[in-house]
């Protein structure tokens, strides 16, 4: 019969908290009482990242429908709630990962310094699973910040580099999302959506400009700045809608359409999925920010153990890394439902029993 310990392989799991020997093979004794805490916390993070990758792989495959013929890549409506379930699970894991930083922060920073130099030149930057998470999410190599003056692949083993290269060959979550959005049947349901939405946005912008023109809380100079900003936003909507190519253009219209008319029965779950995806990116950015604050508390602005700029580098990733940037930008253009143009073929968005 299988026992609890055997099922969870606890003998193996609980026997891997001693660090490797400084020379030769085997392990060494802990250099400080708090080194065990440091090891366990990071091992737990790696286990959670394994689960996150497991969930995101299912979500992107369901959304991307890679096994279907190219001409028939519709995502079954019943799959959208399943995808939401996986993304929400990832969001809850990330929420837990944020809070786990408080555990390592019970360690006085001088205790960490007692064994920190024994980690050299190892670095959290060598976490292959976190690099996988970035790739699977949709972060592109060309958008990465330089960390140690060279490609991060130099810090990894040949096997780890191959693992990441294999990941890059596959579909990312961002690819699957934008491809799915580009297939939103906006043309069939609302052929003039782009034109009518742009008109409604201009009317809204005109209302905003008129209101701020008489805003008693603004100085004349501030009123002029507000007017210029609103006029600029009208141009930004047009530029944002164009996208990078025809497919991206359709995806952005699909995003606006789904969130604008989210109360329509057939758009409820797609709108929910978009909100869950935006929360995913938010939580991933919060993880980066929280990590930076923990590092700052522990080592200040020292150089990282792997040679990076430490906190400065981590702060930049939290501010600049985006996988759903166009969707976040698109939220700037959403309108009050009362200002939206009526859908001509609204029956297309109702349930059919």
Helices and strands as residue ranges (DSSP letters): H 4-8, H 10-13, H 35-64, H 77-104, H 109-116, G 117-119, G 124-126, H 128-137, G 141-143, G 152-155, H 158-169, H 173-182, H 186-189, H 193-213, H 220-242, H 246-260, G 265-267, H 268-299, H 311-320, H 325-330, G 331-333, G 337-339, G 346-349
